[in-house]
Amino acid sequence: MSLKDKANSLKEQIAGKAKEAEGRITGDKAREAQGKAQSTVGDLKSKLSDAKDAVKDKVDDVKDDWSKTKDQTMKEVDKAERHQKKQD
């Protein structure tokens, strides 16, 4: 999650909590519900961004593993080809 995304989701969570508290204090159930919804949206954005980061990290790990496996396989193929040429 980028720093900007983190700041925006946190800002949304805080603003939502403030609206929720305002609604609770004033007895405005609609304002309270709006605040709760806004806070939840901020929380969900944060979790979605974290999930995206986790998936990206996993994809990068798989790419690295694939590259290492490919490199090792190519070394083994080259070794086998050199061995075969010696046999011929």
Residue frames as qw, qx, qy, qz and C-alpha x, y, z in Angstrom:
[[0.000, 0.893, 0.449, 0.000, 0.00, 0.00, 0.00],
 [0.398, 0.490, -0.044, 0.774, 1.42, 3.31, -0.97],
 [0.223, -0.211, -0.476, 0.824, 1.85, 5.96, 1.67],
 [0.281, -0.036, -0.161, -0.945, -0.78, 8.08, -0.09],
 [0.594, -0.249, -0.657, -0.392, -3.27, 5.17, -0.06],
 [0.482, -0.280, -0.702, 0.444, -2.61, 4.53, 3.63],
 [0.047, -0.131, -0.257, 0.956, -3.13, 8.19, 4.45],
 [0.416, -0.107, -0.351, -0.832, -6.36, 8.36, 2.45],
 [0.615, -0.304, -0.708, -0.166, -7.85, 5.23, 4.00],
 [0.392, -0.267, -0.595, 0.649, -6.85, 6.40, 7.48],
 [0.111, 0.018, 0.027, -0.993, -8.34, 9.84, 6.78],
 [0.537, -0.217, -0.522, -0.626, -11.59, 8.18, 5.70],
 [0.578, -0.304, -0.733, 0.190, -11.65, 5.99, 8.82],
 [0.242, -0.208, -0.432, 0.843, -11.05, 8.96, 11.13],
 [0.271, -0.054, -0.166, -0.946, -13.62, 11.15, 9.38],
 [0.585, -0.267, -0.662, -0.385, -16.13, 8.32, 9.60],
 [0.489, -0.311, -0.683, 0.444, -15.49, 7.80, 13.30],
 [0.049, -0.111, -0.220, 0.968, -15.93, 11.53, 13.88],
 [0.442, -0.145, -0.372, -0.803, -19.26, 11.57, 12.01],
 [0.600, -0.284, -0.745, -0.061, -20.37, 8.48, 13.89],
 [0.351, -0.271, -0.568, 0.693, -19.55, 10.10, 17.24],
 [0.143, 0.015, -0.022, -0.989, -21.25, 13.34, 16.18],
 [0.539, -0.219, -0.559, -0.591, -24.38, 11.42, 15.24],
 [0.560, -0.309, -0.733, 0.231, -24.36, 9.51, 18.51],
 [0.216, -0.197, -0.401, 0.868, -23.93, 12.72, 20.56],
 [0.266, 0.076, -0.087, -0.957, -26.61, 14.65, 18.68],
 [0.550, 0.244, 0.699, -0.387, -28.97, 11.72, 18.37],
 [0.556, 0.576, -0.261, -0.540, -28.81, 11.91, 14.57],
 [0.818, -0.060, 0.572, 0.004, -29.05, 8.24, 13.61],
 [0.738, 0.663, 0.103, 0.080, -28.56, 9.00, 9.90],
 [0.146, 0.877, -0.432, 0.153, -25.30, 10.88, 10.58],
 [0.585, -0.479, 0.645, -0.111, -24.17, 8.07, 12.87],
 [0.867, 0.239, 0.436, 0.026, -24.89, 5.50, 10.14],
 [0.547, 0.821, -0.119, 0.107, -23.09, 7.62, 7.52],
 [0.141, -0.803, 0.563, -0.137, -20.07, 7.82, 9.76],
 [0.743, -0.226, 0.627, -0.056, -20.06, 4.10, 10.42],
 [0.822, 0.507, 0.252, 0.061, -20.33, 3.43, 6.68],
 [0.338, 0.886, -0.289, 0.134, -17.51, 5.87, 5.87],
 [0.389, -0.654, 0.639, -0.115, -15.28, 4.35, 8.52],
 [0.839, 0.038, 0.543, -0.022, -16.01, 0.86, 7.20],
 [0.695, 0.714, 0.029, 0.078, -15.18, 1.94, 3.64],
 [0.063, 0.858, -0.491, 0.136, -11.83, 3.29, 4.83],
 [0.611, -0.399, 0.675, -0.107, -11.12, 0.05, 6.66],
 [0.859, 0.319, 0.401, -0.004, -12.06, -2.04, 3.62],
 [0.500, 0.840, -0.195, 0.075, -9.87, 0.08, 1.34],
 [0.208, -0.736, 0.633, -0.121, -6.97, -0.48, 3.69],
 [0.736, -0.140, 0.658, -0.080, -7.56, -4.24, 3.80],
 [0.794, 0.575, 0.198, -0.006, -7.95, -4.45, 0.02],
 [0.295, 0.869, -0.387, 0.090, -4.71, -2.58, -0.50],
 [0.429, -0.551, 0.706, -0.117, -2.94, -4.87, 1.97],
 [0.838, 0.157, 0.518, -0.064, -4.31, -7.90, 0.12],
 [0.643, 0.763, -0.063, 0.025, -3.09, -6.49, -3.21],
 [0.002, -0.807, 0.581, -0.109, 0.36, -6.00, -1.71],
 [0.650, -0.294, 0.691, -0.116, 0.39, -9.56, -0.37],
 [0.843, 0.426, 0.329, -0.019, -0.60, -10.97, -3.77],
 [0.436, 0.857, -0.267, 0.066, 2.03, -8.86, -5.52],
 [0.275, -0.676, 0.675, -0.110, 4.68, -10.08, -3.08],
 [0.786, -0.021, 0.614, -0.074, 3.64, -13.71, -3.69],
 [0.746, 0.657, 0.109, 0.011, 3.74, -13.22, -7.47],
 [0.174, 0.860, -0.471, 0.091, 7.22, -11.71, -7.16],
 [0.534, -0.449, 0.709, -0.107, 8.32, -14.70, -5.05],
 [0.845, 0.274, 0.459, -0.038, 6.97, -17.14, -7.65],
 [0.561, 0.816, -0.133, 0.038, 8.73, -15.23, -10.44],
 [0.105, -0.769, 0.622, -0.099, 12.00, -15.36, -8.52],
 [0.693, -0.193, 0.689, -0.093, 11.62, -19.08, -7.83],
 [0.807, 0.528, 0.261, -0.040, 10.74, -19.72, -11.48],
 [0.359, 0.869, -0.338, 0.045, 13.78, -17.78, -12.64],
 [0.325, -0.605, 0.720, -0.099, 16.09, -19.69, -10.29],
 [0.789, 0.075, 0.603, -0.092, 14.60, -23.02, -11.38],
 [0.701, 0.710, 0.056, -0.028, 14.91, -22.07, -15.06],
 [0.135, 0.842, -0.519, 0.055, 18.54, -21.01, -14.59],
 [0.511, -0.401, 0.754, -0.103, 19.40, -24.22, -12.74],
 [0.826, 0.325, 0.450, -0.095, 17.64, -26.31, -15.39],
 [0.561, 0.812, -0.164, -0.012, 19.54, -24.56, -18.18],
 [0.129, -0.721, 0.678, -0.065, 22.83, -25.24, -16.38],
 [0.678, -0.119, 0.718, -0.105, 21.93, -28.91, -16.10],
 [0.776, 0.583, 0.226, -0.079, 20.95, -29.06, -19.79],
 [0.318, 0.854, -0.411, 0.013, 24.25, -27.44, -20.79],
 [0.377, -0.529, 0.753, -0.103, 26.13, -29.87, -18.56],
 [0.786, 0.156, 0.588, -0.107, 24.30, -32.83, -20.10],
 [0.667, 0.743, -0.001, -0.058, 24.98, -31.56, -23.63],
 [0.081, 0.796, -0.599, 0.038, 28.70, -31.16, -22.88],
 [0.569, -0.282, 0.763, -0.122, 28.77, -34.66, -21.42],
 [0.811, 0.424, 0.384, -0.127, 26.97, -36.02, -24.50],
 [0.487, 0.828, -0.273, -0.049, 29.50, -34.35, -26.83],
 [0.198, -0.636, 0.744, -0.063, 32.34, -35.98, -24.91],
 [0.717, 0.007, 0.681, -0.149, 30.65, -39.35, -25.37],
 [0.744, 0.638, 0.139, -0.141, 30.36, -38.86, -29.14]]
